[in-house]
Structure formats: structure tokens, C-alpha cells
Amino acid sequence: MRFDPLVARAEPDLPFRLGLFGGTFDPVHRGHLHIAACACEQFSLDGVLFMPAGRPVGKAGPVRASAKDRLAMLRAAVAGEAHFDVSSLELEREGPTYTVDTLRAVRARYGARVRLFLIVGLDVAAELDTWRDAPEIADAVTVLSAKRAITADLERRLRHNGRCFDIRPIESKLIDVSSSGLRASVGRGCSIRHLVPDAVHAYIREQGLYQG
């Protein structure tokens, strides 16, 4: 890892504050990077680990780009970012991707040397208590919820479903971009150059991703 919680800190008694940012990242875009940067700043994270999912549970529709391509795009997107890195842990796991399994693997490696923060969208935060072994997840992480389009109904669900979780909002300027929208734009022949990092844009073009 570019940053390693196992390496001694200047304050060895303080745990490494590690943000885990999961998703399909199909493709990764500037909104993802903006949210991660805001989380780092607002919650004094020492690093954010982007974790592309293999077979995400409950994901609507197929994942378009291969695991190899999504991993390559993420690595290109965070190159040069000292506090961002990418893990292939969920891609290497066989079967569906469950967050609790990821948290167990991270905790097994780092133990008490890390304090874990789970970065999610608000729509995901509202469903956290339906996830496998939700109480274990609640005990293991602080949830950082990205603010997107917030409706009164979603706020009510968050208050109800998230009552056992420590959920804190990430204050950020909303970036109206989604991976599904980007895929559709590429398919129509529209430019997405300013919505994804330059290296990601180049990779999509070179590999002919999302065409048709």
C-alpha cells in the first residue's frame, strides 16, 4: 500500500484512520475522488482505500467493465495521490461481495492499529441494517455518508434503519455525475472528458469500453 497502517506513526498510540470506499467503480469518476477527498479532510483520515467489488450483492444490472479494467482505471485515477490507494481484495474473493467479509479481512490484518471508516452514498446508508451481519458492521466502523439528492423519505429511512450505526454526513459540493450516466454517454458517443480523471478517460478510449 502507498500508506501502510503497519508502519509506525509519529503517534504510535493512535490508530491509523482508514477510510474504506467500496463500489463497482464502473467507471470511477471525479465525484468519487471528490467525496474521498472531503472525507479525508473533514474526518482527518490518514488514507482512503478504494475497493472495487467483484460480485456486489443487490447491484441492479450487470457490471459492464471487467474486474481487470475497473482495477486499472482506479489505479490510474489515484496515481500521485498520497492518501489514496486501491485494494483488489474484493475482486479476488470468490462468490458475492459482502462488506462484513471485507471488514473481517482488514481487521485480521491490522487489528487495533486501524480505526475503520466506511464511505457510502446516502442511499446505501439507508439500507445498512439490511446487510449481512449488520450489528457486526455497526460495531466495526464509523459510516461516512456522502450527501447526494436527499429526499424527506430517504431521511426518514436513514433515521430509522441507521439507528444502530454511527453515521456522519460528508459535507461536499454535490457533483451531478454517476457511473451509469457516464456509460450511457460513452455509448451515445458523447464526451465525458471533464467528468473523469484524464488517465481514466484515456484508458476508456484505448480499451474501447462502454461502446454500444
N, C-alpha and C positions, 0 to 999 in steps of 0.2 A: 504493500500500500504506500501511496505517496506520503500519507501520515500514518503513523502506527501507534495505536494505544499501548502496545507493549514496550515502547521506548520510554525511558524515564522522562518525566516532565520536570519543569523548573519547580513545580509544587507537587512533589511525589505523593502527597497525601490526598490530593484532589483527583477525582476520576476524570478521565477523558470524556468530554461531552460529544457524543457521536450521534449525528442525525442519520437515520435510515430512510431513504426515499425510494420506494418501490413503484413499479408500474410497468406497462408494456413498452413505453417509450418508442412508439411506432408511428412517427419518429419522435425523438427528443426535439424540443423546440425552446425558444428563448423564454417562454413562460415558465418552463420547468426550472431553468437556470436562475431566473429572477426570484422565484419562490425559495429556492435553496439559499440564495444569497441573503434574502431578507431573514430567513430563519437563522442563518449564521449570525447575522448582526444583532437581531433582537433577543436571541436566547444564548448568546455567547458560546456558540458551538465551536468546537475545535476542528470539526470536519463533517462533511456530508458524504455518505456513501450511497451512490446511485446503484440500485439493484434491479436490473431488468428481469421481469418474470418469465418463466418458462411456459407453463400451462396455468394461467391465472384462473382461480375459481370464480365463477359468476360473471366472467367477462362476456359482454354481448358481442357476438360476431367473431370471426377469425382474426388472428394476428397476421397481418399482411407480410411484414418483413421477417426473414429468418432470424433465429437467435444470433447467428454469427453477424448478420448485418446490423441488428439493433445494438449489439455489444460494440461493434466497430464505430457506429455513429456516436454512441455515448462517450467512448474513449476519445474520439475526435473532439467532441463538444467540450470536454473538461480539460483537455490538454493545456497546460500552462496555468491552470487554476490550482493554487497551492492547497486550498481547503476542500477541494472536490476530488473524489476518486470513484472508481467503478468496481463492483464485485460481480463475478459470474456465478456466485453461489446458487442462486435460484434457477439459473439456466442448466446447471449441472445436476440438479436433483431430478430424479425420475418421478413421474406422476404429477398430480396437480400441485400448484404452488400455494402453500398455507403459510401465512405470516408467522404463526406460532412456531413452526419448524425453523424458520429463519432466525427468529429471536433466540431459540434454544441453541442454535449453532453458534451464533455470535456470542452469547453468554458463555458457552462452553469454552470458547477460545480466549475470551478476555476476562471473564469473571467480574469481580468487583472493580476492575480497573476502568470500566466504562460506565457512564450513565447514558441510557439509550433514549432517544427522541425519535418518534415515528412521524414522518411528514406525510400528510394525506390531504386530499381535497375535502371540502366540506361535505360533499355528497357521500364520500366514503366514511367520514367521521360519524355521520348519522346512522350508519349501519354497523358500527363496530361491535355492538353487543350480539350481533348475529353470527360473528365469525367463530371458527372452531376454537375452543378453549379460551373464550373471551376473558374470563376472570384472570387467567394467567397473563394474557396480553396486558390487561389493565394494571396488573402488579409490576410488569416488566418495563413499561415505557411511559413517558410523557408524550401525549399526542399533540402535534403541532398541526393545526388545521388551516389550510390555505383558504382565504376568502374568495369565493367566486360569486356567481349570481346567487344571492341569498333570498329565499322566499320565506314568508311567515311560516308556511307549513314545514319547511326544512328546519327552521329554527326550533319549532316545537318538537320535531323528531329528535333533533340533536340534544335538546334538554332532557327528553325522556329516555332515549336509548343510551345516551352517553353519561348517564348519571354516575356510573362506577368508574369512569375514566377521568384522568386529569387531562382535560382538553383545553388548549390555549390557542387563540387565533394568531395567525401570522398577518401582521399589518403590511399590506403591499398595494401597489397600484395594480388594478386589475388589467391583465393582458388578455384581450379577447382573441385567443388562439387555442385551437385544440388539435390533437394529432389526427383525429378523423377528418377535420376540416382541411388540414394540410394534405392528407392523402387524396381527398376529393379534388382539391385544387390542382395537384400534380396530374391527376387523371384527366382533367379538363385542359391541360396544357398551360395553366396559369403559373405565374412566378410566385415562389414562396421565399425568395432570396432574403428578404428582410425579416422573416419570421423564424428562421433557424440560423444557428451559427454557420459562418462561411464554410467551414470544413464539412459540416453535415450537408449543406446544400450541394457542395461539390461531390460528396460521396453518393448522394441520391441520384445525381445526374450520371455519374460514371457507371453506377451499377444498374441504372435503368429501373429504379424502384418505383412502385406505385403507378406504373403506366397502365392505363386502361382499367 
